[in-house]
C-alpha cells in the first residue's frame, strides 16, 4: 500500500521543559549555563573521527563551481554552483557524474541557487529542491528532478514555507513549519511591534510521493520573540531546528531552551537544555545548533541583538565570536567545555563542529568543511600543512581547481 493511502495524523503537544524553572531543568537534564565561563578543551579532530581530503574533479569546466556541498549520500556528493544555478553530482571519489540547471521563472524551475535546499534520494534518483527564501513564490513547494534534470513532480507543502528539509526514510521527508515566522518577518519589514506574537514551533513529516502530511510534532510554550537585528531591519534566522541522527531526529526548540530526540518509535525525549531561559535572559541567548556523536555533543548558543545600534558597535570581523558560543558536552564524564577543534595536518587552523554541515546517509554520519585553496596554498608555502592534506595541495592549481573538502566521519 502506498504511503499516500495510509494517512495518519499524530499531534504531540509538549509542555516544554523551559516553561517551568531553571532549577527543574538543571535537575533533569545535562544543561549549558551560558553565565559560566567553561574551560576550553582542545580536541584533535583525527582522535574522534576519520578524516578524508577531497578535491572535486574540475577537468571539465562545467564542473567548476562557486558554491557548497548540500548532501553526501553513500555514493554521491551534491554541490550547488551559486554563480550559475547548476546542481552538480560527483562520485564520493570526486569524479563528475552529472549536472543540470533548471533555474528560471517557469512552473518546473527554481528561482535561484543561493536560497535553495537540496536533498537527494539516491535509491530513487529523486532530487528534492526547495526554495528556502521566506518570501519566495515557490516557498510552499518542493520540485523533484532526476539527477540529470528531468522534472518529475511538484510537491505542495501545507501552510507556509518550511525549513529545513530532512530525508527521514525511503518514503518521507521531515520539515519545520515556518509559516508564523514568515508573518513575523513581514511585520518586521513594516515596522510593526510583534513581541507578543507566538512562534509556532511545529514539525511535520510528509510523503515523498505527493506531500501528504503523515504526522505533526508540535510544541507548546512558544510565545518567544526570536527575531534579531540585521543591518537596518529585524530578521529571523534559520536555526538548526532539525538534525538527523542514527537514533532518529533531534528537534531543536530554542523557545523552550531544549533539544528533543524524536526516536524511531515516535517517542519524544528531552536530551539537553540551556539556562537561563531565553524568556528570562537579557540579552537573549538561544540554542542555535546541536550535533550528537558517540561520545560528544556539540552545541552552539547564539546571542540575539536587541537593536541595530548594538550590532553596529561590534566590528564585523568579531561578530561571530562575540555572538556565538560553541560548547562540547562529554557524555562519558558529563563535563562541558568550550570548543577548540584542531587538525594535526593544518597547523594553526581551528574548526567549529556544527549540524549545518552534517549528513546522514543511512550508513555513516559525515561532517564536511570547505578549505579555501588560496589559503591552503599560503599555508603550504608557510610549511603549516602535513600528511595527506599537504600531498593533495601540492598537486592543485588555485587558478584551475576547486576548493578542497574535508569529510569527517565520526568514530
N, C-alpha and C positions, 0 to 999 in steps of 0.2 A: 504494500500500500504506500502511495506517495506521501511525503511529509505534508503537502498541502491539503491532503484529505484527512489528516489526523490532528486538526487544530485543537489545541487546548490552551487555556489561559490560566496562569498562576500569578496571583498578585501577592507579593510578600511585603508586608508593612513592617519595617524595622524601627522600633523605638530606639533611635540612635543612642549609642553609649554616651556620646558627648553631651546629651541633653541633661544629664543628671549633675555630676560634680567631678572636679579634678580628682578628689580622693578615691571615689568609686572607680574611676577609670584606671588610676595607677594601681589599685589593688588587684584588678582583674587581668591586666594585660601588660606586656612589655610596652614602655611608654617613653617617647622622646620629650624631654623637658627643655624647651628652647631657651630657658633662662639660665641653664647650666653651661659652664664652659668645659665641655667634654675634651679629654685629651685626644691628640692626633695619633692615629695608628697607621704606620706605614705598611702597606701590603704590596709585595711584588706580584704583578699580575700572573706571571707564569707559575707561581706557587699555588694558585687557586683555579687555574684554567689552562687549557691547551690553546696556544696562540698560533695562528697561521697568517702569513702576509700574502697579499694577492694584488696584482695589478691587472685590471680587466683589459683584455687584448684590444689594442687600438690600431692594428694594421689597416683595417678598413675605416675610412674617415666617417662612415655612417655610424660607427660605434664610439666615436669621441663624444664626450658629453661634459656638461657643467651641471651637476645635479647630485643626487643622493640615492643610496640603496633604500628601497621600500620594503622588500621582503626577501627572505632567504628560505628556499624550500630544500628538499633533500638533494635535488639535482640542479637547481636553478637559482640565479641571483637576478633580481629585477631592479633596474635602475631607471629613474626618471631624468631625462635631459630637460632641465628647466628652460634652457635657451630656445630649444626648437619645439618642445611639447611632445617629443617622442618617448615611447616606453620601450626600453631595451632589455633583452633577455640574454644572459650569459650562463655558461655552464659553471659549476662550482670550481672548476679549474681555471676559469677566466676566459674561455673561448666564446666568441659571439654565436648566438643561436638564432635569434630572430628579433625583429623590431617592428613597430608600427607607430603611426601618428594619426590620430583621429581628432586633432584639435580643430575647433570651429564653432559655428553657431547653429548647426543643424541638430535635429532631434536624436541623431545617433552619434553625437560628438560631445566632447568635454570642452569647456570654455578656455581653460589654460592649464599649464602643467604645474605651476608653482603651488597651487592650492588643492591639488588632487591627492587622494589617498588610494593606494593600490593594494589589493590582496589577491594572491594568486593561488588557486586550487590546481595544483599540478596534475593530479589524477584525472580531473575532468577537463583540464585545459581551459578553465574559466578564469578570466582576468576581471576582477570586480573593481571598477573605477568610480570613486565617489568624490564629488567636488566638495571640498571642506569649507569653503568660504561661507561665513554666516549669512551673507546677503546674495549668494549665487542663485541664479534662477533654477539651476539644476540641483540645489541643495537638498531637495527632498527625494532624490532618486539615485540609483546606482545603475551604471551602464556596464554591461557584461560583454566582453570580447573574447576571442581566442587569442593565443599568443602571437598570431600573425595578423591580428587586427580585424578579423571577421566579426561583425556585430552579431550578437546572439539574442539579447533581450534587454529590456529595461525593467528594473525593479523599483516600484514606487514605495517610498517609506511612509509610514504613518506619521501624522503630525508634522513637526518641523524637521530641520536638518539634524543629522546625527553625526557624532564624532566621539571617540574613534571607532574604527571598524576592525573587528577581530574575527579570524577564521576559527570558529568554535569546533566544528566537526565536519564530516563529509556532506552533511545535509543542511547546515545552518550557520548563520553569522550572528555575532553579538554586537550590539551598538549601545551608545549612550544618547539619550534624547536631549537635544539642545534647544528645544522649542522655546522654553521660557527664557533661556539665556539670550536667544535671538531678540525676543521682545525687550529684554533689559538693555541690550546694546542699542536698539533703535531708540529707546527712551533716552539713553545717554547722549546720542547724537543730537537729540532735540533739547538737551539741557534739562531734562526732567529729573527731579529728585525721586529716586526709586529705592531708597534704602529699606523701605518696608516691603518691597516686592519679594516674593518667595522664589527660590531656585528649585525647580522640580528635578531632583536627582533620581531619574528613573532610567533603568537599563532594560533592554528587551532583546529577545532572540527571534530571528526571522528565518524563513525558508530561503535557501539559495535559489530555489526554482522560481518562486513568484512573489516573495516578500511577505507571505502570510506570517502574522505575529504568532509565535508559538508560546511565548511566555514573557511576563514582565517581572522585574525585580524593582521595587520602589522603596524609598527611604522617607521616613518622617523627619521632623525636626530640621527643616531645610530653609527656614526663613533667614538666611545669612547672606549679606551682600559680599560677593567675592569679586567685584569689579576693581580695577586697578587704573592708575593714570598712565597713559602713554604721553606722547608729546602733543599737547593741545586738546585732548579729549579722553574720556573714560573708555577703557577697553575691557574685554573679557578674554582671558587666556584659556587655551585648550589644555587643561590639566590632564595628567595621565590617569584618567578615571578607570580605564580598563586595561589590565595587564594579564597576558596569557601565562600559563604555567602548566607543568605536568600534573598538578593536583586539581586543576580546574581554572577558574578565573579569579583574579584579585580585583575587587571592586573598590576603588578609592573614593571615599566620601568626605571631601575636605570640610563640608558643612558640619559634620559630626566629629572631625579630627580623628577619623578611624579608617583603617583598611580592613575589608572583609574578604574572606575566601568563599567563593561560590563553588562548592565542590561538585564533582561528577554526580553525587547523589542529590544535588539541588538543595543542599543544606547550607545556610549562610552562617559563617562563623567569624567573629571579630579576631583579628590577628595582631595588630599593633596600633598604637594611638599616639597622639601628641597632646601635650599640655604646655601652657594654659590653653583653655578652649578658645577657639577663634572668636566666639561671641564675647569673650571677656578680655581680649588682648588689644593693646594699642601700642605699636602698630599691629596690624593683623598678620599673623604667621599661619600659613596653611600647609597641610600635607600635599605636596605637589607631584611626587613621583615615588614609586615603590617597586623594588625588584627583589625576588626571593631566589636564592640559590641553596645548595645543600647545606652549607654552614652559615652563610652570611645573608643578611637582608640589607639592601642599600636603599636609603630613604633620603629624599630631598624635601626641605621645607623652604617655602618662598615667602618673603616679606612683601606684602602689598603696600603700594604707595598711596597715601591719603590725598595728595594734591600734586598738581603739576609743578609747583614751586619746589617741593621737596625733591622731586625727581631731577629737576634741572640742577640742583646743588650737588648731585653725585656725578663725578666725572664719568664719561661714557665707558672708559676702559676699566672702571672699577665697579660698574653696576652689577655684573653677575656675582662677583664675590661678596659685595655688600648686601645684595638682596636674596642670596641663596645660601643655605647651609646644607652641606652634604654629610650624611651620617652613615655609620655602619653599625648594625646590631649583630653581635656574635651569638648565634643561637645556642652554641655549646656552653658558653660561660655566662650568657645573658648580659654581657658588657656592651656599652655603647661608646663609640668613638666617632671622631670626625674623619672623613675620608682623606687618605693620602695614597693614591694608587700610582705606583711607578712601574716602569718597564725596563728590565735589565738591558735590552737591546737598544734603548733610546735614552741616553744619559740626559737628565735634566727635564724630561718630559713627564708631566703629570696628567692623569685621566680621572674623570668622574664617571662612575657606573650609573647609568640611568635606564629606565624601562623604555624610553622613547626610541632607542636603537637596538632593541632586543627582539628576537624572532624565535618562535617555537614552531617546528615543522613536524611534530609527531615523534621524532627520534632524538632530537637534540635541542637545547636552548642556547642560542647564539646571541652575543652582542657584537656589534661592529663599530669600528672607529675609522673615520677617513683621515688619512695622513697627507697633508699637502706636500706635493712633490718638490716644489721650490724650497720649502722649509727642510725637507729631508735632504736635499742636495747640499744645503748650507750646513746641516748637521753632519753630513758625510765629510765635507771638507774640514770641519772642525773636529773630526775624529770622535764624534759623540755617538756613532752607530756601531753596532757589533752584530755578530751572529748572522742569521738568515736575512734579517732586515738589511744589514749592510750589503750582503751579497746581492740582494734584489735591486737595491737602489743604484748600485754600481752599473747595472745593465740598462737603466732607464734614462730617457732624454726628457727633461722637463718641458721642452717645446713641442714634443710629439706624443708623449704618453699620458694616460690618465693618472689620477692620483692613486696612491696605494691604500688599500683597505686592510684593516687588521680584523680578522674574525676571531672572536673569543668564545671558546666552548667551555663552559664551566664544568669543573670536575664533580 
